[in-house]
Amino acid sequence: MKFSSLVLSAIFTLLLCACKTTAKVANTEVSDPNATIDKASDPGSGELNDPGADVTSTDEDAAVLKPQEKYFRSVRQMTFNGDNAEAYWSNDDSQLVFQATNDDWGVACDQIYVVDADYTQREGEIPEMQSTGNGRTTCAYFLPGDQDIIFASTHGGHEDCPVAPPRVIGGKYVWPIYSEYEIYAKNLSSGKIIQLTDEPGYDAEATVSPDGEKIVFTSLRNGDLDLYTMNIDGSDVKQITTDLGYDGGGFFSPDSKKIVFRAGRPKDVDEANAYKYLLTQNLIEPTDMELYVCDADGSNLKQITNLGGANWAPYWHPSGEKIIFSSNHHSEGGFPFNIFMINVDGTGLEQVSFGKKFDSFPMFSRDGTKLAFSSNRNNGGTRSTNVFIAEWVE
């Protein structure tokens, strides 16, 4: 897949997850950050999706709800500036944890925040930071009981934000795999932080099984990026994937018996050698990924997409029979990324979101009535990524 320099720059900003903007909906300006666009009361909201639209336009993706988004009864914008992503629900659906970079908050690289589910960012307001404020963080998630969260951080290696590598090396777009990432747990009441992993190389992308017994995460401890599981106290670590390539972004099924994840698997010797070389530089090339499902112990591994492009950020539908995910397989030049849904057997692919730039990180609330996701819609033509909550209907 070929990416222009503009698209590469935007993807780097988005995926390593500005001021409040004004949206125009059905010829009416909406500047109230509490505004919820409801499809029933405003059937004319939004504009038709044009995959070939200029991604630099300041007016192209203003509406928070598009007319094609039939699964969204309403959409509420939660954040209004900076880069906010990976918003994941608490077990009781009352809170979300997310990561943010925001110059207005004095945050130069991603840190972790917890907010109530009805939170809407107010101008000048800064949520309470839950990470240390040092290093870079990623991939926070609630532990059972919602009194603790886990997240990965580089703060144990250095206090400053890690230096970002070049975005393009040898003509290839690359992601950094920061070797200082370790996984930590924090008690939200006491503030006590406990380190759960302590291995050379990348340990991150941790999520928790719904039954509260296991954590799945990605690690480079064996020289390849594979999935591992451990108990919620960090004990009993087991490797569950072994094929060469990047395995990441794992989530347990609602019954905790299966795991869905994204994987970039080299197709030949040249690709394998290139992948191995990039790993020595703590880099990967994430432009070709597909989705896989396996049992919680790694057995019965099955590829469920074969779409081309970058298919990633998968999460389980509450039924356990479908997967919702982000993809640009339908795009020209890399954009847009939209949310899709597919049956676990790989059939029934359906487009869910229709933003013109970037929709990703979908996660259903535990009761299945809402979908949290991150998007570039309604950002005034900036590169700001924000968190949205959709009321889900089927």
C-alpha positions in Angstrom: 0.0 0.0 0.0 1.4 3.4 -0.9 0.9 6.3 1.5 1.5 10.0 0.7 3.7 12.0 3.1 0.5 13.8 4.3 -1.3 10.6 5.1 1.8 9.1 6.8 2.1 12.1 9.0 -1.5 11.9 10.0 -1.5 8.2 10.6 1.5 8.5 12.9 -0.2 11.2 14.9 -3.5 9.2 15.1 -2.2 5.8 15.9 0.3 6.8 18.5 -2.4 7.9 20.4 -6.4 22.1 19.1 -9.1 23.9 20.5 -12.8 23.3 20.8 -14.4 23.3 17.4 -17.8 24.2 16.0 -19.9 21.7 14.0 -22.5 22.4 11.4 -25.3 19.9 11.5 -28.4 20.2 9.2 -27.4 23.9 8.6 -27.4 24.6 12.3 -24.2 25.4 14.2 -23.5 23.3 17.2 -20.9 24.8 19.6 -22.2 23.3 22.9 -19.8 20.6 24.0 -22.8 18.9 25.6 -24.6 18.6 22.3 -25.8 15.1 21.3 -26.7 14.6 17.7 -29.8 12.3 17.5 -30.6 10.6 14.3 -34.4 10.6 15.0 -34.6 14.3 15.8 -32.2 15.3 13.0 -32.4 12.9 10.1 -30.5 15.3 7.9 -27.4 15.4 10.0 -24.0 14.9 8.5 -22.9 14.5 4.9 -22.3 11.6 2.5 -19.0 9.9 2.8 -16.5 10.6 0.0 -13.4 8.3 0.4 -11.5 10.5 -2.0 -12.1 13.7 -0.1 -9.1 16.0 0.7 -8.0 15.1 4.2 -6.9 18.7 4.8 -10.4 20.2 4.4 -11.6 22.1 7.5 -15.3 21.4 6.9 -15.4 17.9 5.5 -16.1 15.8 8.6 -17.9 18.2 11.0 -21.0 16.2 11.9 -20.6 13.8 14.8 -23.3 11.4 13.3 -23.5 10.4 9.7 -26.8 9.4 8.0 -25.3 6.0 7.0 -24.4 5.0 10.6 -27.5 2.9 11.2 -26.2 1.3 14.3 -25.7 4.7 16.0 -28.9 6.0 17.6 -27.1 9.1 18.8 -23.5 10.2 19.2 -22.0 12.3 21.9 -18.6 13.9 21.7 -16.7 13.5 25.0 -13.4 15.3 24.3 -12.7 18.4 22.3 -9.0 18.9 21.8 -5.6 17.1 21.7 -5.1 13.5 20.8 -7.4 11.3 22.8 -7.7 7.6 22.1 -8.2 4.0 23.4 -11.2 4.9 25.7 -12.2 1.6 27.4 -15.1 1.0 29.7 -15.0 0.1 33.4 -16.7 -3.2 34.3 -19.8 -1.4 35.6 -20.0 1.0 32.6 -19.8 4.0 34.8 -16.3 5.2 33.8 -13.8 5.2 30.9 -10.0 5.2 30.9 -8.2 6.7 28.0 -4.8 8.1 26.9 -4.2 11.7 25.8 -1.6 14.0 24.5 -2.5 17.6 24.9 -0.3 20.7 24.9 -3.0 22.7 26.7 -2.7 20.2 29.6 1.1 20.4 29.5 1.2 16.8 28.3 3.7 16.3 25.5 3.1 12.5 25.1 0.4 10.1 26.0 -0.7 9.9 29.7 -3.6 8.1 31.3 -6.9 9.6 32.5 -10.1 8.2 34.0 -13.5 10.0 33.6 -17.1 9.3 34.3 -19.1 7.9 31.4 -21.2 11.1 31.2 -18.1 13.3 31.1 -17.8 16.1 28.6 -14.7 18.2 28.4 -15.1 21.8 29.3 -12.8 24.6 28.1 -9.9 25.0 30.5 -10.7 21.8 32.4 -8.1 19.1 32.9 -9.1 15.6 34.1 -7.0 14.1 36.9 -4.0 12.2 35.5 -3.7 8.6 36.7 -0.2 7.8 35.2 2.9 9.3 36.6 3.3 12.1 34.1 6.8 10.8 33.2 7.7 8.9 30.0 5.0 7.7 27.6 2.0 5.5 28.3 -0.4 3.4 26.3 -3.3 0.9 26.5 -5.0 1.4 29.9 -7.7 -1.0 31.1 -9.8 -1.6 34.2 -9.1 -4.5 36.5 -12.0 -6.4 38.3 -13.9 -4.1 40.8 -12.9 -1.0 38.9 -10.7 0.2 41.8 -7.5 -0.5 39.8 -6.3 0.1 36.2 -3.4 -1.3 34.3 -1.4 0.5 31.7 2.0 0.3 29.9 4.6 3.1 30.5 8.2 3.9 29.8 8.5 6.0 33.0 10.7 3.3 34.6 13.3 3.9 31.9 13.4 7.7 31.8 11.3 10.6 32.9 11.1 12.4 29.5 9.0 11.4 26.5 10.9 8.9 24.5 12.4 10.2 21.2 10.1 9.4 18.3 11.9 7.7 15.4 11.6 8.9 11.8 8.1 8.1 10.4 9.4 6.7 7.2 12.5 4.6 6.9 13.6 3.2 3.5 10.3 4.2 2.0 8.3 2.3 4.7 6.0 3.8 7.3 7.0 2.5 10.8 5.8 2.4 14.3 8.1 2.6 17.3 8.2 -0.3 19.8 9.6 1.4 22.8 11.8 -1.1 24.7 11.2 0.7 28.0 7.4 -0.2 28.0 6.5 -2.3 31.1 3.0 -3.0 32.4 1.9 -1.4 35.7 -1.2 -1.6 37.9 -2.5 1.4 39.8 -5.0 1.6 42.7 -7.2 4.6 41.9 -7.9 5.3 45.6 -4.4 5.0 47.2 -2.4 5.9 44.1 -0.1 3.0 44.7 1.5 1.7 41.5 2.8 -1.9 41.1 5.0 -3.1 38.3 3.6 -6.3 36.7 6.2 -7.1 34.0 10.0 -6.7 34.2 11.6 -8.1 31.0 14.0 -6.6 28.4 12.1 -5.2 25.5 8.5 -4.2 24.8 5.7 -5.2 27.2 2.4 -3.4 26.4 -1.1 -3.6 24.9 -2.6 -5.3 28.0 -6.3 -6.0 28.4 -8.2 -8.1 31.0 -10.6 -11.0 30.6 -14.2 -10.3 31.5 -14.0 -13.0 34.3 -11.2 -11.0 35.8 -8.7 -13.9 35.9 -6.2 -13.2 33.1 -4.4 -10.4 31.3 -3.4 -10.7 27.6 -0.5 -8.6 26.4 2.1 -8.3 23.7 5.8 -8.8 24.5 9.1 -8.8 22.7 10.8 -10.9 25.4 11.5 -13.9 23.1 12.8 -11.7 20.2 9.4 -11.6 18.4 6.2 -9.7 19.1 3.9 -12.4 20.4 0.9 -12.6 22.7 1.2 -13.7 26.3 -1.2 -14.2 29.2 -0.7 -13.8 32.9 -2.7 -13.7 36.1 -3.8 -10.2 37.1 -1.0 -10.1 39.7 1.6 -10.7 37.0 2.2 -14.4 37.8 2.0 -17.5 35.6 3.1 -15.9 32.3 2.4 -18.0 29.3 3.2 -17.4 25.6 0.2 -18.2 23.4 1.3 -17.2 19.9 4.5 -18.3 18.1 4.3 -17.5 14.4 6.7 -14.9 13.1 5.3 -11.4 12.9 3.6 -8.8 15.1 0.7 -10.1 17.2 -1.0 -7.4 19.2 -4.1 -5.6 20.4 -5.6 -8.7 22.0 -9.1 -8.8 23.6 -10.9 -11.6 25.4 -14.3 -12.7 24.2 -17.3 -12.0 26.5 -17.1 -15.5 28.0 -13.3 -15.2 28.4 -12.7 -18.3 26.3 -11.3 -16.7 23.1 -9.0 -13.9 22.1 -9.2 -11.7 19.0 -6.0 -9.8 17.9 -4.3 -8.1 14.9 -1.3 -9.6 13.3 1.2 -8.6 10.6 2.6 -11.9 9.2 5.5 -11.8 6.7 4.5 -13.5 3.5 8.0 -14.5 2.2 11.7 -14.5 3.2 12.3 -10.9 2.1 9.4 -9.7 4.3 10.5 -11.9 7.2 14.1 -10.5 7.0 12.8 -6.9 6.8 10.5 -7.5 9.8 13.4 -9.0 11.8 15.7 -6.1 10.9 13.1 -3.5 11.9 12.7 -5.3 15.3 16.4 -4.8 16.0 15.7 -1.1 15.6 12.6 -1.3 17.9 10.3 -0.6 14.9 7.5 -2.4 13.0 5.7 -1.7 9.7 2.0 -1.7 10.5 0.4 -1.1 7.1 -0.5 -4.8 6.4 -2.4 -6.4 9.3 -5.3 -8.9 9.5 -7.4 -10.2 12.3 -7.1 -13.6 14.0 -9.0 -15.5 16.7 -7.7 -18.2 19.0 -8.7 -19.9 22.2 -7.5 -18.3 25.4 -4.5 -20.7 25.5 -3.5 -20.0 21.9 -5.0 -23.1 20.4 -7.4 -23.2 17.4 -5.9 -20.2 15.7 -7.9 -18.9 12.8 -7.5 -15.9 10.5 -10.9 -14.2 10.1 -10.0 -11.3 7.7 -8.2 -11.3 4.4 -8.9 -7.8 3.3 -5.6 -6.2 2.7 -4.5 -2.9 4.2 -4.4 -2.3 8.0 -7.2 -4.2 9.9 -6.8 -3.6 13.6 -8.3 -2.4 16.9 -10.7 -5.4 17.1 -13.2 -5.9 19.9 -16.0 -8.4 20.5 -19.6 -7.7 19.8 -21.6 -8.5 23.0 -23.0 -11.6 21.4 -19.5 -13.1 21.1 -20.4 -14.0 17.5 -19.0 -10.9 15.7 -15.9 -8.7 15.8 -15.9 -4.9 15.4 -12.7 -3.3 14.2 -11.0 -0.5 12.3 -9.8 -0.8 8.7 -8.6 1.1 5.7 -8.9 -1.8 3.2 -11.6 0.1 1.3 -9.6 3.3 1.0 -7.4 4.9 -1.6 -4.1 6.2 -0.3 -4.6 5.0 3.3 -7.6 7.1 4.3 -10.3 6.9 5.6 -10.1 4.4 8.4 -13.6 3.3 9.3 -15.2 0.9 11.7 -16.4 -2.4 10.3 -18.1 -5.5 11.8 -17.6 -9.2 10.7 -18.8 -12.6 11.9 -16.2 -14.7 13.8 -16.2 -17.1 10.8 -15.1 -14.3 8.5 -18.5 -13.8 6.8 -20.9 -10.9 6.8 -18.5 -7.9 6.5 -20.4 -4.7 7.1 -19.3 -1.1 7.4 -20.4 0.6 10.7 -18.9 4.1 10.6 -18.5 6.6 7.8 -16.1 9.3 9.0 -13.9 10.7 6.2 -10.6 10.5 8.0 -10.2 8.2 11.0 -12.6 6.1 13.2 -11.0 3.5 15.4 -10.6 1.9 18.9 -14.3 0.7 19.1 -15.3 -0.8 22.5 -18.8 -1.9 23.5 -20.0 -1.1 27.0 -20.5 -4.2 29.1 -24.3 -4.0 28.7 -24.0 -3.6 24.9 -25.9 -0.4 24.7 -23.1 2.0 23.9 -19.9 2.1 21.7 -16.9 4.2 22.6 -14.6 5.1 19.7 -12.0 7.6 18.7 -12.4 9.8 15.6 -11.2 12.8 13.7 -14.7 13.9 13.0 -15.7 17.4 14.1 -12.1 18.5 14.7 -12.2 21.7 12.6 -9.7 20.3 10.1 -6.9 19.8 12.7 -5.3 16.5 13.6 -7.1 16.4 16.9 -8.5 12.9 17.7 -11.4 12.8 20.2 -13.5 10.3 22.1 -17.1 9.7 21.1 -19.9 7.7 22.7 -22.5 6.2 20.4 -25.8 4.8 21.5 -25.9 1.4 19.9 -29.0 0.0 18.2 -29.6 -3.2 16.2 
